């Protein structure tokens, strides 16, 4: 139990402070963004090395290294998106008259380059460690990728709580592609899939890797639930986004 609690605390702290850190960096003046993303490249490169090294080792230390490496790689990709470097060909608001497939294609075009970059990175990480005994790094990145895709699809289909106030001004056009709705058909599917994954991982909590993935999946489930609650989960990161005020909220 102590090992599981340590893993859960580690993942929660990494999730909380890495998210806040990226949001803080993203709110720096635009002229500093290029320097920030370039400065983060050595960290991402080191994380790929950590991913490769950890994959060939077993034990708790290797699981933690693999998990942390995947988070750093993921964080670099998130910076590239939120800072506007890797998004998609469509950088404008949604046509109010767009419906159905037309709306989906227009919205997908706002972030398709980022999604492709994530998918290629996942394939690369899997290829680097194919057949290795420690797959925690690849599975961590895969879990983040699936949770992010589920979140984006739910937001596109419609949820009550968008937390769109966390978007930086230069990505403000994305708000028009979101939809506010009481619920959508995909949301219960997302919950059931998350619950099934938690049950699967929960049966192996004595393994450090499973405990790390279980906690990450649980946090992903919590983030999904927040989309349906009248609670602003964005308030968790007000310390990192000091300019998060009522004017920004009203702009969503």
C-alpha positions as CSV (number, residue, x, y, z in Angstrom):
1,X,0.0,0.0,0.0
2,X,2.8,2.4,0.8
3,X,4.3,1.9,-2.7
4,X,1.0,2.6,-4.3
5,X,0.5,5.8,-2.2
6,X,3.9,7.0,-3.1
7,X,3.2,6.4,-6.8
8,X,-0.2,8.1,-6.6
9,X,1.4,11.1,-4.8
10,X,4.2,11.3,-7.4
11,X,1.8,11.2,-10.4
12,X,-0.6,13.8,-8.8
13,X,2.2,16.2,-8.1
14,X,3.7,15.8,-11.6
15,X,0.2,16.2,-13.2
16,X,-0.6,19.3,-11.1
17,X,2.7,21.2,-11.4
18,X,3.6,20.2,-15.0
19,X,0.1,21.5,-16.1
20,X,0.6,24.7,-14.2
21,X,4.1,25.1,-15.4
22,X,3.1,24.8,-19.1
23,X,0.2,27.2,-18.5
24,X,2.5,29.7,-16.9
25,X,5.1,29.5,-19.7
26,X,2.3,29.9,-22.2
27,X,1.3,33.2,-20.6
28,X,4.7,34.7,-21.0
29,X,5.0,37.5,-23.6
30,X,4.7,36.1,-27.1
31,X,8.2,37.2,-28.1
32,X,9.6,34.8,-25.4
33,X,7.7,31.7,-26.7
34,X,10.2,30.8,-29.4
35,X,13.1,30.9,-26.9
36,X,11.1,28.8,-24.4
37,X,10.2,26.0,-26.9
38,X,13.8,25.9,-28.1
39,X,15.2,25.8,-24.6
40,X,12.9,22.8,-23.9
41,X,14.3,20.8,-26.7
42,X,17.3,19.4,-24.7
43,X,14.9,18.3,-22.0
44,X,12.8,16.5,-24.6
45,X,15.9,14.9,-26.1
46,X,17.0,13.7,-22.7
47,X,13.6,12.3,-22.0
48,X,13.8,10.2,-25.2
49,X,17.1,8.9,-23.9
50,X,15.5,8.2,-20.5
51,X,12.7,6.4,-22.2
52,X,15.1,4.1,-24.1
53,X,17.2,3.4,-21.0
54,X,14.3,2.7,-18.7
55,X,12.7,0.3,-21.2
56,X,15.5,-2.1,-20.8
57,X,15.4,-2.1,-17.0
58,X,12.9,-3.4,-14.5
59,X,12.0,-2.4,-11.0
60,X,10.4,0.7,-9.4
61,X,13.2,3.1,-10.4
62,X,12.9,2.2,-14.1
63,X,9.1,2.6,-14.0
64,X,9.4,6.1,-12.5
65,X,12.1,7.1,-15.0
66,X,9.9,5.8,-17.9
67,X,6.9,7.6,-16.6
68,X,8.7,10.9,-16.1
69,X,10.3,10.7,-19.5
70,X,7.0,10.3,-21.2
71,X,5.5,13.2,-19.3
72,X,8.4,15.5,-20.4
73,X,8.0,14.5,-24.0
74,X,4.3,15.1,-23.7
75,X,4.8,18.4,-22.1
76,X,7.1,19.6,-24.9
77,X,4.3,18.7,-27.4
78,X,1.7,20.6,-25.3
79,X,4.0,23.7,-25.2
80,X,4.3,23.5,-29.0
81,X,0.5,23.5,-29.4
82,X,-0.4,26.0,-26.7
83,X,2.2,28.4,-27.9
84,X,0.8,28.1,-31.4
85,X,3.8,26.5,-33.2
86,X,2.1,23.2,-34.1
87,X,-1.6,23.5,-34.4
88,X,-3.3,23.1,-37.8
89,X,-4.0,24.8,-41.1
90,X,-7.2,26.4,-39.8
91,X,-6.5,29.3,-37.5
92,X,-9.8,31.0,-37.6
93,X,-13.1,30.9,-35.9
94,X,-15.8,28.4,-36.9
95,X,-18.3,29.6,-39.5
96,X,-21.6,29.9,-37.6
97,X,-23.4,28.1,-40.3
98,X,-21.1,25.0,-40.3
99,X,-22.9,21.8,-39.3
100,X,-22.2,18.1,-39.4
101,X,-19.2,16.9,-41.4
102,X,-18.3,20.4,-42.4
103,X,-18.1,21.5,-38.7
104,X,-16.0,18.4,-37.9
105,X,-13.5,19.0,-40.7
106,X,-13.1,22.7,-39.8
107,X,-12.6,21.9,-36.2
108,X,-10.2,19.0,-36.9
109,X,-8.1,21.3,-39.1
110,X,-7.4,23.6,-36.1
111,X,-5.3,20.9,-34.4
112,X,-4.6,18.1,-36.9
113,X,-0.9,18.9,-37.2
114,X,-0.5,18.5,-33.4
115,X,-2.4,15.3,-33.4
116,X,-0.3,13.9,-36.1
117,X,2.9,14.9,-34.3
118,X,1.6,13.1,-31.1
119,X,0.7,10.0,-33.1
120,X,4.1,9.8,-34.8
121,X,5.8,10.3,-31.5
122,X,3.8,7.5,-30.0
123,X,4.8,5.2,-32.9
124,X,8.4,6.2,-32.5
125,X,8.4,5.5,-28.8
126,X,6.8,2.1,-29.3
127,X,9.4,1.3,-32.1
128,X,12.3,2.4,-29.9
129,X,11.3,-0.1,-27.1
130,X,9.6,-2.9,-29.0
131,X,9.9,-6.1,-27.1
132,X,11.6,-4.4,-24.1
133,X,10.6,-5.5,-20.6
134,X,9.5,-2.1,-19.4
135,X,6.7,-0.5,-21.5
136,X,5.6,2.1,-18.9
137,X,6.9,5.0,-21.0
138,X,5.1,4.0,-24.1
139,X,1.9,3.2,-22.2
140,X,2.0,6.5,-20.4
141,X,2.2,8.4,-23.6
142,X,-0.5,6.3,-25.2
143,X,-2.8,6.8,-22.2
144,X,-2.3,10.6,-22.4
145,X,-2.9,10.5,-26.2
146,X,-6.2,8.6,-25.8
147,X,-7.4,10.7,-22.9
148,X,-6.7,13.9,-24.8
149,X,-8.5,12.7,-27.9
150,X,-11.5,11.7,-25.8
151,X,-11.5,15.1,-24.1
152,X,-11.3,16.9,-27.4
153,X,-14.1,14.8,-29.0
154,X,-16.4,15.4,-25.9
155,X,-15.7,19.1,-26.1
156,X,-16.5,19.1,-29.8
157,X,-19.8,17.2,-29.3
158,X,-20.8,19.3,-26.3
159,X,-20.3,19.5,-22.5
160,X,-21.5,22.0,-19.9
161,X,-18.0,23.0,-18.6
162,X,-15.4,23.8,-21.2
163,X,-12.8,25.6,-19.0
164,X,-12.0,27.5,-22.2
165,X,-10.6,30.4,-20.1
166,X,-7.4,28.5,-19.9
167,X,-6.8,29.1,-23.6
168,X,-4.3,31.8,-24.4
169,X,-5.5,34.8,-26.4
170,X,-3.7,33.7,-29.6
171,X,-5.7,30.5,-29.5
172,X,-9.0,32.2,-28.7
173,X,-10.5,31.2,-32.0
174,X,-10.7,27.6,-30.7
175,X,-13.5,28.6,-28.4
176,X,-15.9,28.9,-31.4
177,X,-15.2,25.3,-32.3
178,X,-16.3,24.0,-28.8
179,X,-19.9,23.3,-28.0
180,X,-21.8,23.9,-24.7
181,X,-24.4,21.2,-24.2
182,X,-25.9,19.2,-21.3
183,X,-24.4,16.0,-22.5
184,X,-23.3,14.0,-25.6
185,X,-23.5,10.3,-26.6
186,X,-19.8,9.8,-26.3
187,X,-19.4,10.9,-22.7
188,X,-20.8,7.7,-21.1
189,X,-18.6,5.6,-23.4
190,X,-15.6,7.6,-22.2
191,X,-16.6,6.9,-18.6
192,X,-17.1,3.2,-19.1
193,X,-13.8,2.9,-21.0
194,X,-12.0,4.7,-18.1
195,X,-13.7,2.5,-15.5
196,X,-12.7,-0.7,-17.4
197,X,-9.1,0.5,-17.6
198,X,-9.1,1.4,-13.9
199,X,-10.4,-2.1,-13.0
200,X,-7.7,-3.7,-15.2
201,X,-4.9,-1.7,-13.7
202,X,-6.4,-1.9,-10.2
203,X,-5.8,-5.6,-10.1
204,X,-2.0,-5.0,-10.5
205,X,-1.4,-2.2,-8.1
206,X,1.5,-4.1,-6.5
207,X,3.4,-3.3,-9.7
208,X,4.9,0.2,-9.7
209,X,4.1,0.8,-13.4
210,X,0.5,-0.2,-13.0
211,X,0.2,2.0,-10.0
212,X,1.5,5.0,-12.0
213,X,-0.8,4.3,-14.9
214,X,-3.8,3.7,-12.6
215,X,-3.3,7.1,-11.0
216,X,-2.9,8.9,-14.3
217,X,-6.0,7.2,-15.7
218,X,-8.0,8.2,-12.5
219,X,-6.9,11.8,-13.0
220,X,-8.0,11.6,-16.6
221,X,-11.4,10.3,-15.4
222,X,-11.7,13.2,-12.9
223,X,-10.9,15.7,-15.7
224,X,-13.7,14.1,-17.7
225,X,-16.2,14.3,-14.8
226,X,-15.3,18.0,-14.3
227,X,-16.6,18.7,-17.8
228,X,-20.1,17.8,-16.6
229,X,-20.0,19.6,-13.2
230,X,-20.7,23.3,-12.4
231,X,-17.2,23.5,-10.9
232,X,-14.4,25.4,-12.5
233,X,-11.4,23.0,-12.5
234,X,-9.5,25.8,-14.1
235,X,-9.4,27.4,-10.7
236,X,-6.8,24.7,-9.7
237,X,-4.3,26.6,-11.8
238,X,-5.1,30.2,-11.0
239,X,-1.6,30.3,-9.3
240,X,0.0,29.6,-12.7
241,X,-2.3,31.9,-14.7
242,X,-2.6,35.1,-12.7
243,X,-4.4,36.9,-15.5
244,X,-7.3,34.4,-15.3
245,X,-10.0,36.8,-14.4
246,X,-13.7,37.3,-15.0
247,X,-13.2,39.1,-18.2
248,X,-11.4,36.0,-19.7
249,X,-14.1,33.7,-18.3
250,X,-16.8,35.8,-20.0
251,X,-14.9,35.6,-23.2
252,X,-15.3,31.9,-23.5
